[in-house]
Amino acid sequence: MSPKFVLRSLTASCFVALLTCGAVAQQAKPFEPTVGQQGKDVVWVPTAQGLVDRMLDMAKVTPSDYVMDLGSGDGRTVITAAKRGAKATGVEFNPDMVALSRRNATAAGVGEKAEFIQGDIFKTDFSKATVITLFLLPDLNLRLRPTLLDMKPGTRVVSNSFDMGEWTPDQEVNAAGECQSWCRAMLWIIPAKTAGTWKMSTGELKLTQNFQMLSGTFGLNGGNLPISNGKMNGNQISFSVGDRVYKGSVNGNRMEGTHSDGSKWQATKS
């Protein structure tokens, strides 16, 4: 074999090796998300950390909570909840974002408490969560709304910027001083279902429910008195009949509580 042939073979081998090394280096480059990148249903825009903190404050997240972030992006909301001691799960369609979130959680020291699932939020069971966080478009919120309203009363739902249509939030904050854009957060507390007729020892209570707001009448001695200031806060109910205020809790087809004078009341659903 001539020296010239050996030299050409070595040169070709080195060239191939360089190409291979370059390809491996390119493959090894970690994924970096870009603001506005297209996702399944929305483009990705990160929630400012200041607003993440506000959202979790609004939901009063504690270590006893199970937080689920629907469309979890780079994982920052899940990671922040895990740092507060809560069990937290993010659902994200983009597998690269899921892998990034897991790396971020490990780097933050919460890899055991922060879980990330690659999947479709509309095909995911989040019924066991006590807190739901969202940064989705209004039409997606409306698609989720019936499922959210069927969750356990008292479950807290917090959305970045986008509302739930005619379902008025229970609380709203603006974190403009802590972020540059998308700085509004809204909280809803899933209300117990109380619409219908309830029998009380003193009369009959008929309730109409519009999300957390209540209206209706109280039947007494053949007459009907309108109720006022009716509202649900999870499974907590409050309303007034005339100048008498009723406060109590709802448990399925039964509710009980106290009047403003301190006396007790009970009601059973017909």
PyRosetta script that sets phi, psi and omega in degrees:
from pyrosetta import init, pose_from_sequence

init()
pose = pose_from_sequence("MSPKFVLRSLTASCFVALLTCGAVAQQAKPFEPTVGQQGKDVVWVPTAQGLVDRMLDMAKVTPSDYVMDLGSGDGRTVITAAKRGAKATGVEFNPDMVALSRRNATAAGVGEKAEFIQGDIFKTDFSKATVITLFLLPDLNLRLRPTLLDMKPGTRVVSNSFDMGEWTPDQEVNAAGECQSWCRAMLWIIPAKTAGTWKMSTGELKLTQNFQMLSGTFGLNGGNLPISNGKMNGNQISFSVGDRVYKGSVNGNRMEGTHSDGSKWQATKS")
pose.set_psi(1, 130.7)
pose.set_omega(1, -175.1)
pose.set_phi(2, -76.5)
pose.set_psi(2, 149.4)
pose.set_omega(2, 177.0)
pose.set_phi(3, -56.7)
pose.set_psi(3, -35.6)
pose.set_omega(3, -178.2)
pose.set_phi(4, -64.4)
pose.set_psi(4, -39.1)
pose.set_omega(4, -179.9)
pose.set_phi(5, -67.5)
pose.set_psi(5, -42.0)
pose.set_omega(5, 178.8)
pose.set_phi(6, -60.6)
pose.set_psi(6, -42.3)
pose.set_omega(6, -179.8)
pose.set_phi(7, -62.2)
pose.set_psi(7, -44.3)
pose.set_omega(7, 179.2)
pose.set_phi(8, -62.8)
pose.set_psi(8, -40.0)
pose.set_omega(8, 179.7)
pose.set_phi(9, -63.4)
pose.set_psi(9, -43.5)
pose.set_omega(9, 178.8)
pose.set_phi(10, -64.2)
pose.set_psi(10, -40.8)
pose.set_omega(10, 179.8)
pose.set_phi(11, -62.6)
pose.set_psi(11, -43.7)
pose.set_omega(11, 179.1)
pose.set_phi(12, -64.3)
pose.set_psi(12, -40.7)
pose.set_omega(12, -179.6)
pose.set_phi(13, -63.8)
pose.set_psi(13, -42.4)
pose.set_omega(13, 179.0)
pose.set_phi(14, -63.1)
pose.set_psi(14, -40.0)
pose.set_omega(14, -179.7)
pose.set_phi(15, -63.1)
pose.set_psi(15, -44.7)
pose.set_omega(15, 178.0)
pose.set_phi(16, -63.3)
pose.set_psi(16, -41.0)
pose.set_omega(16, 179.7)
pose.set_phi(17, -62.5)
pose.set_psi(17, -40.8)
pose.set_omega(17, 178.9)
pose.set_phi(18, -63.7)
pose.set_psi(18, -42.6)
pose.set_omega(18, 178.2)
pose.set_phi(19, -62.3)
pose.set_psi(19, -42.4)
pose.set_omega(19, -179.6)
pose.set_phi(20, -64.6)
pose.set_psi(20, -44.4)
pose.set_omega(20, 178.9)
pose.set_phi(21, -62.1)
pose.set_psi(21, -39.6)
pose.set_omega(21, 178.8)
pose.set_phi(22, -64.5)
pose.set_psi(22, -40.8)
pose.set_omega(22, 179.8)
pose.set_phi(23, -65.7)
pose.set_psi(23, -42.1)
pose.set_omega(23, 179.2)
pose.set_phi(24, -63.3)
pose.set_psi(24, -42.2)
pose.set_omega(24, 179.6)
pose.set_phi(25, -62.8)
pose.set_psi(25, -39.3)
pose.set_omega(25, -180.0)
pose.set_phi(26, -66.8)
pose.set_psi(26, -40.1)
pose.set_omega(26, 178.8)
pose.set_phi(27, -67.2)
pose.set_psi(27, -32.2)
pose.set_omega(27, -176.5)
pose.set_phi(28, -78.1)
pose.set_psi(28, -12.5)
pose.set_omega(28, -179.5)
pose.set_phi(29, -62.5)
pose.set_psi(29, 123.4)
pose.set_omega(29, -176.2)
pose.set_phi(30, -65.0)
pose.set_psi(30, 146.9)
pose.set_omega(30, 178.6)
pose.set_phi(31, -65.6)
pose.set_psi(31, 134.0)
pose.set_omega(31, 176.0)
pose.set_phi(32, -125.8)
pose.set_psi(32, 117.8)
pose.set_omega(32, -179.3)
pose.set_phi(33, -71.8)
pose.set_psi(33, 153.5)
pose.set_omega(33, 176.5)
pose.set_phi(34, -121.3)
pose.set_psi(34, 137.6)
pose.set_omega(34, 179.4)
pose.set_phi(35, -60.3)
pose.set_psi(35, 129.3)
pose.set_omega(35, -179.3)
pose.set_phi(36, 94.2)
pose.set_psi(36, -0.4)
pose.set_omega(36, 179.0)
pose.set_phi(37, -64.4)
pose.set_psi(37, 145.2)
pose.set_omega(37, -174.7)
pose.set_phi(38, -75.9)
pose.set_psi(38, 133.4)
pose.set_omega(38, 173.8)
pose.set_phi(39, -112.3)
pose.set_psi(39, -164.8)
pose.set_omega(39, -178.6)
pose.set_phi(40, -66.4)
pose.set_psi(40, -49.3)
pose.set_omega(40, -176.0)
pose.set_phi(41, -117.0)
pose.set_psi(41, -22.1)
pose.set_omega(41, -177.0)
pose.set_phi(42, -142.0)
pose.set_psi(42, 163.0)
pose.set_omega(42, 170.3)
pose.set_phi(43, -83.7)
pose.set_psi(43, 157.4)
pose.set_omega(43, -177.3)
pose.set_phi(44, -89.0)
pose.set_psi(44, 123.9)
pose.set_omega(44, 171.5)
pose.set_phi(45, -132.8)
pose.set_psi(45, 121.0)
pose.set_omega(45, -176.8)
pose.set_phi(46, -70.5)
pose.set_psi(46, 143.4)
pose.set_omega(46, 173.1)
pose.set_phi(47, -77.8)
pose.set_psi(47, 130.2)
pose.set_omega(47, 179.3)
pose.set_phi(48, -58.2)
pose.set_psi(48, 140.8)
pose.set_omega(48, -176.9)
pose.set_phi(49, -57.7)
pose.set_psi(49, -36.6)
pose.set_omega(49, 178.8)
pose.set_phi(50, -60.3)
pose.set_psi(50, -38.4)
pose.set_omega(50, 179.3)
pose.set_phi(51, -75.5)
pose.set_psi(51, -35.2)
pose.set_omega(51, 174.5)
pose.set_phi(52, -55.0)
pose.set_psi(52, -46.6)
pose.set_omega(52, 179.9)
pose.set_phi(53, -61.6)
pose.set_psi(53, -43.4)
pose.set_omega(53, 179.2)
pose.set_phi(54, -63.4)
pose.set_psi(54, -42.2)
pose.set_omega(54, -179.3)
pose.set_phi(55, -61.7)
pose.set_psi(55, -43.0)
pose.set_omega(55, 179.4)
pose.set_phi(56, -72.0)
pose.set_psi(56, -30.4)
pose.set_omega(56, 173.6)
pose.set_phi(57, -65.1)
pose.set_psi(57, -44.6)
pose.set_omega(57, 179.9)
pose.set_phi(58, -59.6)
pose.set_psi(58, -40.2)
pose.set_omega(58, -179.6)
pose.set_phi(59, -78.6)
pose.set_psi(59, -5.4)
pose.set_omega(59, 179.7)
pose.set_phi(60, 53.4)
pose.set_psi(60, 50.2)
pose.set_omega(60, -177.4)
pose.set_phi(61, -67.0)
pose.set_psi(61, 131.7)
pose.set_omega(61, 177.9)
pose.set_phi(62, -129.4)
pose.set_psi(62, 172.6)
pose.set_omega(62, 177.9)
pose.set_phi(63, -60.7)
pose.set_psi(63, -16.2)
pose.set_omega(63, 179.6)
pose.set_phi(64, -85.6)
pose.set_psi(64, -3.2)
pose.set_omega(64, -177.1)
pose.set_phi(65, -88.9)
pose.set_psi(65, 158.0)
pose.set_omega(65, 170.6)
pose.set_phi(66, -120.3)
pose.set_psi(66, 108.1)
pose.set_omega(66, -176.0)
pose.set_phi(67, -97.3)
pose.set_psi(67, 132.9)
pose.set_omega(67, 173.0)
pose.set_phi(68, -125.0)
pose.set_psi(68, 127.1)
pose.set_omega(68, 179.2)
pose.set_phi(69, -104.3)
pose.set_psi(69, 116.8)
pose.set_omega(69, -176.2)
pose.set_phi(70, -92.4)
pose.set_psi(70, 107.4)
pose.set_omega(70, -171.9)
pose.set_phi(71, 88.3)
pose.set_psi(71, 66.4)
pose.set_omega(71, -164.9)
pose.set_phi(72, -84.0)
pose.set_psi(72, -4.7)
pose.set_omega(72, 173.6)
pose.set_phi(73, 55.2)
pose.set_psi(73, -125.1)
pose.set_omega(73, -177.8)
pose.set_phi(74, -85.4)
pose.set_psi(74, 3.6)
pose.set_omega(74, 172.0)
pose.set_phi(75, 90.3)
pose.set_psi(75, 4.7)
pose.set_omega(75, -171.2)
pose.set_phi(76, -64.8)
pose.set_psi(76, -36.1)
pose.set_omega(76, 179.4)
pose.set_phi(77, -68.0)
pose.set_psi(77, -43.7)
pose.set_omega(77, 178.3)
pose.set_phi(78, -62.4)
pose.set_psi(78, -44.7)
pose.set_omega(78, -179.3)
pose.set_phi(79, -63.4)
pose.set_psi(79, -41.9)
pose.set_omega(79, 179.6)
pose.set_phi(80, -64.6)
pose.set_psi(80, -41.2)
pose.set_omega(80, 177.6)
pose.set_phi(81, -63.9)
pose.set_psi(81, -40.8)
pose.set_omega(81, 179.1)
pose.set_phi(82, -64.5)
pose.set_psi(82, -36.0)
pose.set_omega(82, 177.3)
pose.set_phi(83, -64.5)
pose.set_psi(83, -24.5)
pose.set_omega(83, 176.8)
pose.set_phi(84, -84.7)
pose.set_psi(84, 2.2)
pose.set_omega(84, 176.9)
pose.set_phi(85, 95.8)
pose.set_psi(85, -3.3)
pose.set_omega(85, -179.0)
pose.set_phi(86, -79.5)
pose.set_psi(86, 152.0)
pose.set_omega(86, 167.1)
pose.set_phi(87, -74.5)
pose.set_psi(87, 135.2)
pose.set_omega(87, -174.0)
pose.set_phi(88, -143.5)
pose.set_psi(88, 139.0)
pose.set_omega(88, -179.7)
pose.set_phi(89, -132.3)
pose.set_psi(89, 135.4)
pose.set_omega(89, 174.3)
pose.set_phi(90, -109.8)
pose.set_psi(90, 139.1)
pose.set_omega(90, 176.4)
pose.set_phi(91, -113.3)
pose.set_psi(91, 120.0)
pose.set_omega(91, -174.1)
pose.set_phi(92, -140.1)
pose.set_psi(92, 134.8)
pose.set_omega(92, -176.5)
pose.set_phi(93, -78.1)
pose.set_psi(93, -34.2)
pose.set_omega(93, -175.8)
pose.set_phi(94, -79.2)
pose.set_psi(94, 114.6)
pose.set_omega(94, -177.5)
pose.set_phi(95, -63.6)
pose.set_psi(95, -30.1)
pose.set_omega(95, 177.1)
pose.set_phi(96, -65.8)
pose.set_psi(96, -39.0)
pose.set_omega(96, 178.1)
pose.set_phi(97, -68.3)
pose.set_psi(97, -35.3)
pose.set_omega(97, 177.2)
pose.set_phi(98, -63.1)
pose.set_psi(98, -46.1)
pose.set_omega(98, 179.1)
pose.set_phi(99, -62.7)
pose.set_psi(99, -41.6)
pose.set_omega(99, 178.0)
pose.set_phi(100, -61.6)
pose.set_psi(100, -44.3)
pose.set_omega(100, -179.4)
pose.set_phi(101, -60.6)
pose.set_psi(101, -41.7)
pose.set_omega(101, 179.6)
pose.set_phi(102, -64.0)
pose.set_psi(102, -39.8)
pose.set_omega(102, 176.9)
pose.set_phi(103, -64.9)
pose.set_psi(103, -42.0)
pose.set_omega(103, -179.9)
pose.set_phi(104, -63.7)
pose.set_psi(104, -39.1)
pose.set_omega(104, 179.6)
pose.set_phi(105, -65.6)
pose.set_psi(105, -42.0)
pose.set_omega(105, 178.3)
pose.set_phi(106, -63.0)
pose.set_psi(106, -44.2)
pose.set_omega(106, 179.2)
pose.set_phi(107, -63.0)
pose.set_psi(107, -31.4)
pose.set_omega(107, -179.8)
pose.set_phi(108, -84.6)
pose.set_psi(108, -3.6)
pose.set_omega(108, 177.8)
pose.set_phi(109, 80.0)
pose.set_psi(109, 19.3)
pose.set_omega(109, -179.0)
pose.set_phi(110, -124.5)
pose.set_psi(110, 27.4)
pose.set_omega(110, -177.7)
pose.set_phi(111, -59.2)
pose.set_psi(111, -26.7)
pose.set_omega(111, -178.8)
pose.set_phi(112, -82.8)
pose.set_psi(112, -26.5)
pose.set_omega(112, -178.4)
pose.set_phi(113, -95.2)
pose.set_psi(113, -22.7)
pose.set_omega(113, -177.2)
pose.set_phi(114, -102.1)
pose.set_psi(114, 118.0)
pose.set_omega(114, -179.5)
pose.set_phi(115, -113.2)
pose.set_psi(115, 144.8)
pose.set_omega(115, 179.3)
pose.set_phi(116, -130.6)
pose.set_psi(116, 129.8)
pose.set_omega(116, -177.6)
pose.set_phi(117, -114.9)
pose.set_psi(117, 131.6)
pose.set_omega(117, 173.5)
pose.set_phi(118, -86.9)
pose.set_psi(118, 116.2)
pose.set_omega(118, -177.0)
pose.set_phi(119, -179.8)
pose.set_psi(119, 179.7)
pose.set_omega(119, -178.9)
pose.set_phi(120, -95.2)
pose.set_psi(120, 126.1)
pose.set_omega(120, -177.5)
pose.set_phi(121, -62.5)
pose.set_psi(121, -26.1)
pose.set_omega(121, -179.4)
pose.set_phi(122, -83.1)
pose.set_psi(122, -4.9)
pose.set_omega(122, 177.4)
pose.set_phi(123, -119.6)
pose.set_psi(123, 15.0)
pose.set_omega(123, -176.9)
pose.set_phi(124, -107.2)
pose.set_psi(124, 137.2)
pose.set_omega(124, 176.1)
pose.set_phi(125, -86.0)
pose.set_psi(125, 111.7)
pose.set_omega(125, 177.3)
pose.set_phi(126, -117.7)
pose.set_psi(126, 23.7)
pose.set_omega(126, -174.8)
pose.set_phi(127, -66.2)
pose.set_psi(127, -22.0)
pose.set_omega(127, -177.6)
pose.set_phi(128, -88.0)
pose.set_psi(128, -5.6)
pose.set_omega(128, -179.6)
pose.set_phi(129, -70.3)
pose.set_psi(129, 147.7)
pose.set_omega(129, 172.9)
pose.set_phi(130, -100.9)
pose.set_psi(130, -17.4)
pose.set_omega(130, 177.1)
pose.set_phi(131, -137.8)
pose.set_psi(131, 131.8)
pose.set_omega(131, 175.2)
pose.set_phi(132, -117.1)
pose.set_psi(132, 130.7)
pose.set_omega(132, 175.0)
pose.set_phi(133, -116.9)
pose.set_psi(133, 146.4)
pose.set_omega(133, -173.2)
pose.set_phi(134, -143.3)
pose.set_psi(134, 147.9)
pose.set_omega(134, 164.2)
pose.set_phi(135, -143.5)
pose.set_psi(135, 73.6)
pose.set_omega(135, -174.7)
pose.set_phi(136, -123.4)
pose.set_psi(136, 166.9)
pose.set_omega(136, 178.4)
pose.set_phi(137, -74.6)
pose.set_psi(137, 158.1)
pose.set_omega(137, -175.9)
pose.set_phi(138, -55.3)
pose.set_psi(138, -39.7)
pose.set_omega(138, -178.4)
pose.set_phi(139, -66.5)
pose.set_psi(139, -31.7)
pose.set_omega(139, 177.2)
pose.set_phi(140, -72.8)
pose.set_psi(140, -39.1)
pose.set_omega(140, 175.4)
pose.set_phi(141, -58.7)
pose.set_psi(141, -42.1)
pose.set_omega(141, -179.3)
pose.set_phi(142, -67.4)
pose.set_psi(142, -33.9)
pose.set_omega(142, 176.1)
pose.set_phi(143, -66.5)
pose.set_psi(143, -34.6)
pose.set_omega(143, -179.7)
pose.set_phi(144, -80.5)
pose.set_psi(144, -22.1)
pose.set_omega(144, -170.3)
pose.set_phi(145, -54.6)
pose.set_psi(145, -45.9)
pose.set_omega(145, 179.2)
pose.set_phi(146, -60.0)
pose.set_psi(146, -38.3)
pose.set_omega(146, 178.9)
pose.set_phi(147, -67.6)
pose.set_psi(147, -41.3)
pose.set_omega(147, 178.9)
pose.set_phi(148, -62.1)
pose.set_psi(148, -42.8)
pose.set_omega(148, -177.6)
pose.set_phi(149, -67.6)
pose.set_psi(149, -16.7)
pose.set_omega(149, 176.8)
pose.set_phi(150, -90.7)
pose.set_psi(150, -0.3)
pose.set_omega(150, 179.4)
pose.set_phi(151, -75.2)
pose.set_psi(151, 169.6)
pose.set_omega(151, -177.8)
pose.set_phi(152, -59.0)
pose.set_psi(152, 132.2)
pose.set_omega(152, 176.8)
pose.set_phi(153, -54.3)
pose.set_psi(153, 137.1)
pose.set_omega(153, -177.8)
pose.set_phi(154, 99.6)
pose.set_psi(154, -13.7)
pose.set_omega(154, 174.6)
pose.set_phi(155, -60.5)
pose.set_psi(155, 136.5)
pose.set_omega(155, -179.6)
pose.set_phi(156, -102.4)
pose.set_psi(156, 136.2)
pose.set_omega(156, 179.0)
pose.set_phi(157, -121.6)
pose.set_psi(157, 125.3)
pose.set_omega(157, -179.4)
pose.set_phi(158, -124.9)
pose.set_psi(158, 128.8)
pose.set_omega(158, -178.7)
pose.set_phi(159, -120.0)
pose.set_psi(159, 138.7)
pose.set_omega(159, 171.4)
pose.set_phi(160, -82.6)
pose.set_psi(160, 113.8)
pose.set_omega(160, 167.5)
pose.set_phi(161, 73.9)
pose.set_psi(161, -38.3)
pose.set_omega(161, -172.2)
pose.set_phi(162, -104.7)
pose.set_psi(162, 138.0)
pose.set_omega(162, -172.0)
pose.set_phi(163, -91.7)
pose.set_psi(163, -168.8)
pose.set_omega(163, -178.4)
pose.set_phi(164, -117.8)
pose.set_psi(164, 37.7)
pose.set_omega(164, -179.7)
pose.set_phi(165, 69.7)
pose.set_psi(165, -131.7)
pose.set_omega(165, -176.3)
pose.set_phi(166, -78.1)
pose.set_psi(166, -2.2)
pose.set_omega(166, 175.5)
pose.set_phi(167, -77.6)
pose.set_psi(167, 103.4)
pose.set_omega(167, -176.5)
pose.set_phi(168, -69.1)
pose.set_psi(168, 133.3)
pose.set_omega(168, 178.3)
pose.set_phi(169, -67.3)
pose.set_psi(169, 151.5)
pose.set_omega(169, 176.6)
pose.set_phi(170, -78.9)
pose.set_psi(170, -23.8)
pose.set_omega(170, 179.0)
pose.set_phi(171, -154.0)
pose.set_psi(171, 149.3)
pose.set_omega(171, 179.8)
pose.set_phi(172, -143.1)
pose.set_psi(172, 136.2)
pose.set_omega(172, 178.0)
pose.set_phi(173, -133.9)
pose.set_psi(173, 157.3)
pose.set_omega(173, 176.1)
pose.set_phi(174, -124.7)
pose.set_psi(174, 125.0)
pose.set_omega(174, -177.9)
pose.set_phi(175, -107.7)
pose.set_psi(175, 39.4)
pose.set_omega(175, -175.1)
pose.set_phi(176, -56.4)
pose.set_psi(176, -31.0)
pose.set_omega(176, 180.0)
pose.set_phi(177, -75.5)
pose.set_psi(177, -10.2)
pose.set_omega(177, -176.3)
pose.set_phi(178, -115.8)
pose.set_psi(178, 0.7)
pose.set_omega(178, 177.5)
pose.set_phi(179, -154.7)
pose.set_psi(179, 166.0)
pose.set_omega(179, -175.5)
pose.set_phi(180, -97.1)
pose.set_psi(180, -30.0)
pose.set_omega(180, -179.3)
pose.set_phi(181, -152.3)
pose.set_psi(181, 160.4)
pose.set_omega(181, -177.3)
pose.set_phi(182, 52.7)
pose.set_psi(182, 63.8)
pose.set_omega(182, -169.7)
pose.set_phi(183, -112.8)
pose.set_psi(183, 10.7)
pose.set_omega(183, -178.5)
pose.set_phi(184, -106.9)
pose.set_psi(184, 139.0)
pose.set_omega(184, 176.6)
pose.set_phi(185, -128.6)
pose.set_psi(185, 143.9)
pose.set_omega(185, 179.9)
pose.set_phi(186, -127.9)
pose.set_psi(186, 142.0)
pose.set_omega(186, -179.2)
pose.set_phi(187, -118.7)
pose.set_psi(187, 134.6)
pose.set_omega(187, 170.8)
pose.set_phi(188, -124.0)
pose.set_psi(188, 140.8)
pose.set_omega(188, 174.7)
pose.set_phi(189, -110.4)
pose.set_psi(189, 122.5)
pose.set_omega(189, -176.1)
pose.set_phi(190, -61.0)
pose.set_psi(190, 121.6)
pose.set_omega(190, -177.9)
pose.set_phi(191, -87.8)
pose.set_psi(191, 149.0)
pose.set_omega(191, 170.5)
pose.set_phi(192, -66.7)
pose.set_psi(192, 151.2)
pose.set_omega(192, 179.8)
pose.set_phi(193, -86.4)
pose.set_psi(193, 118.0)
pose.set_omega(193, -174.4)
pose.set_phi(194, -126.0)
pose.set_psi(194, 0.9)
pose.set_omega(194, -178.8)
pose.set_phi(195, -61.6)
pose.set_psi(195, 138.0)
pose.set_omega(195, 178.8)
pose.set_phi(196, 135.5)
pose.set_psi(196, -166.3)
pose.set_omega(196, -177.3)
pose.set_phi(197, -106.7)
pose.set_psi(197, 131.7)
pose.set_omega(197, -178.0)
pose.set_phi(198, -122.2)
pose.set_psi(198, 131.9)
pose.set_omega(198, 179.0)
pose.set_phi(199, -92.0)
pose.set_psi(199, 129.1)
pose.set_omega(199, 176.5)
pose.set_phi(200, -123.7)
pose.set_psi(200, 160.2)
pose.set_omega(200, -178.8)
pose.set_phi(201, -63.9)
pose.set_psi(201, -24.5)
pose.set_omega(201, -177.0)
pose.set_phi(202, -102.6)
pose.set_psi(202, -3.0)
pose.set_omega(202, -179.1)
pose.set_phi(203, 164.0)
pose.set_psi(203, -161.4)
pose.set_omega(203, -176.1)
pose.set_phi(204, -124.8)
pose.set_psi(204, 127.4)
pose.set_omega(204, -178.8)
pose.set_phi(205, -105.4)
pose.set_psi(205, 121.3)
pose.set_omega(205, 177.2)
pose.set_phi(206, -111.5)
pose.set_psi(206, 120.1)
pose.set_omega(206, -174.4)
pose.set_phi(207, -115.2)
pose.set_psi(207, 137.7)
pose.set_omega(207, 169.0)
pose.set_phi(208, -114.0)
pose.set_psi(208, 134.1)
pose.set_omega(208, -174.0)
pose.set_phi(209, -119.3)
pose.set_psi(209, 132.0)
pose.set_omega(209, 173.5)
pose.set_phi(210, -124.1)
pose.set_psi(210, 91.3)
pose.set_omega(210, -171.7)
pose.set_phi(211, 59.3)
pose.set_psi(211, -117.7)
pose.set_omega(211, -178.6)
pose.set_phi(212, -90.9)
pose.set_psi(212, -5.0)
pose.set_omega(212, -176.9)
pose.set_phi(213, -94.2)
pose.set_psi(213, 139.9)
pose.set_omega(213, -177.3)
pose.set_phi(214, -120.7)
pose.set_psi(214, 143.7)
pose.set_omega(214, 170.1)
pose.set_phi(215, -138.8)
pose.set_psi(215, 171.2)
pose.set_omega(215, 179.1)
pose.set_phi(216, 152.4)
pose.set_psi(216, -162.1)
pose.set_omega(216, -177.8)
pose.set_phi(217, -137.3)
pose.set_psi(217, 157.0)
pose.set_omega(217, 174.4)
pose.set_phi(218, -118.4)
pose.set_psi(218, 115.2)
pose.set_omega(218, -178.4)
pose.set_phi(219, -86.6)
pose.set_psi(219, 124.6)
pose.set_omega(219, -177.6)
pose.set_phi(220, -145.2)
pose.set_psi(220, 124.2)
pose.set_omega(220, 177.5)
pose.set_phi(221, 53.1)
pose.set_psi(221, 43.4)
pose.set_omega(221, 176.5)
pose.set_phi(222, 81.8)
pose.set_psi(222, -4.4)
pose.set_omega(222, 179.0)
pose.set_phi(223, -114.0)
pose.set_psi(223, 162.8)
pose.set_omega(223, 179.4)
pose.set_phi(224, -120.4)
pose.set_psi(224, 122.7)
pose.set_omega(224, 176.9)
pose.set_phi(225, -103.5)
pose.set_psi(225, 134.4)
pose.set_omega(225, 178.9)
pose.set_phi(226, -71.8)
pose.set_psi(226, 144.9)
pose.set_omega(226, 172.9)
pose.set_phi(227, -91.4)
pose.set_psi(227, 155.9)
pose.set_omega(227, 179.3)
pose.set_phi(228, -135.0)
pose.set_psi(228, 162.2)
pose.set_omega(228, 176.9)
pose.set_phi(229, 54.9)
pose.set_psi(229, 33.6)
pose.set_omega(229, -179.1)
pose.set_phi(230, -78.5)
pose.set_psi(230, 129.6)
pose.set_omega(230, -178.3)
pose.set_phi(231, -156.6)
pose.set_psi(231, 146.1)
pose.set_omega(231, 171.9)
pose.set_phi(232, -105.0)
pose.set_psi(232, 140.8)
pose.set_omega(232, 171.1)
pose.set_phi(233, -129.7)
pose.set_psi(233, 87.9)
pose.set_omega(233, -170.5)
pose.set_phi(234, 69.8)
pose.set_psi(234, -119.9)
pose.set_omega(234, 176.7)
pose.set_phi(235, -101.0)
pose.set_psi(235, 11.3)
pose.set_omega(235, 177.9)
pose.set_phi(236, -94.0)
pose.set_psi(236, 128.4)
pose.set_omega(236, -177.5)
pose.set_phi(237, -115.7)
pose.set_psi(237, 145.3)
pose.set_omega(237, 173.5)
pose.set_phi(238, -146.4)
pose.set_psi(238, 141.8)
pose.set_omega(238, 176.3)
pose.set_phi(239, -164.3)
pose.set_psi(239, 165.8)
pose.set_omega(239, 179.4)
pose.set_phi(240, -125.0)
pose.set_psi(240, 144.8)
pose.set_omega(240, 170.4)
pose.set_phi(241, -123.8)
pose.set_psi(241, 107.5)
pose.set_omega(241, -171.3)
pose.set_phi(242, 64.4)
pose.set_psi(242, -127.9)
pose.set_omega(242, 179.5)
pose.set_phi(243, -98.4)
pose.set_psi(243, 10.5)
pose.set_omega(243, -179.8)
pose.set_phi(244, -99.0)
pose.set_psi(244, 124.8)
pose.set_omega(244, -177.9)
pose.set_phi(245, -100.0)
pose.set_psi(245, 131.5)
pose.set_omega(245, 177.2)
pose.set_phi(246, -109.4)
pose.set_psi(246, 131.2)
pose.set_omega(246, 174.1)
pose.set_phi(247, -134.7)
pose.set_psi(247, 140.8)
pose.set_omega(247, -179.4)
pose.set_phi(248, -173.8)
pose.set_psi(248, -166.3)
pose.set_omega(248, 179.9)
pose.set_phi(249, -128.5)
pose.set_psi(249, 150.9)
pose.set_omega(249, -178.3)
pose.set_phi(250, -110.2)
pose.set_psi(250, 133.1)
pose.set_omega(250, 176.6)
pose.set_phi(251, -135.9)
pose.set_psi(251, 92.3)
pose.set_omega(251, -177.9)
pose.set_phi(252, 65.3)
pose.set_psi(252, -118.9)
pose.set_omega(252, -178.2)
pose.set_phi(253, -96.6)
pose.set_psi(253, 22.2)
pose.set_omega(253, -179.5)
pose.set_phi(254, -138.1)
pose.set_psi(254, 140.5)
pose.set_omega(254, 170.6)
pose.set_phi(255, -139.6)
pose.set_psi(255, 153.2)
pose.set_omega(255, -178.8)
pose.set_phi(256, -154.3)
pose.set_psi(256, 156.2)
pose.set_omega(256, -179.6)
pose.set_phi(257, -178.8)
pose.set_psi(257, -154.1)
pose.set_omega(257, -178.4)
pose.set_phi(258, -128.6)
pose.set_psi(258, 151.5)
pose.set_omega(258, 172.5)
pose.set_phi(259, -84.0)
pose.set_psi(259, 171.4)
pose.set_omega(259, 178.6)
pose.set_phi(260, -65.8)
pose.set_psi(260, -19.0)
pose.set_omega(260, 177.6)
pose.set_phi(261, -88.7)
pose.set_psi(261, 1.9)
pose.set_omega(261, 177.7)
pose.set_phi(262, 96.2)
pose.set_psi(262, -12.5)
pose.set_omega(262, 179.1)
pose.set_phi(263, -75.1)
pose.set_psi(263, 159.7)
pose.set_omega(263, -175.2)
pose.set_phi(264, -97.7)
pose.set_psi(264, 155.6)
pose.set_omega(264, 175.3)
pose.set_phi(265, -140.7)
pose.set_psi(265, 155.7)
pose.set_omega(265, 177.9)
pose.set_phi(266, -139.1)
pose.set_psi(266, 154.7)
pose.set_omega(266, 177.0)
pose.set_phi(267, -148.5)
pose.set_psi(267, 144.6)
pose.set_omega(267, 178.1)
pose.set_phi(268, -125.0)
pose.set_psi(268, 134.4)
pose.set_omega(268, -176.7)
pose.set_phi(269, -74.6)
pose.set_psi(269, 134.8)
pose.set_omega(269, 179.8)
pose.set_phi(270, -69.0)
pose.dump_pdb("model.pdb")
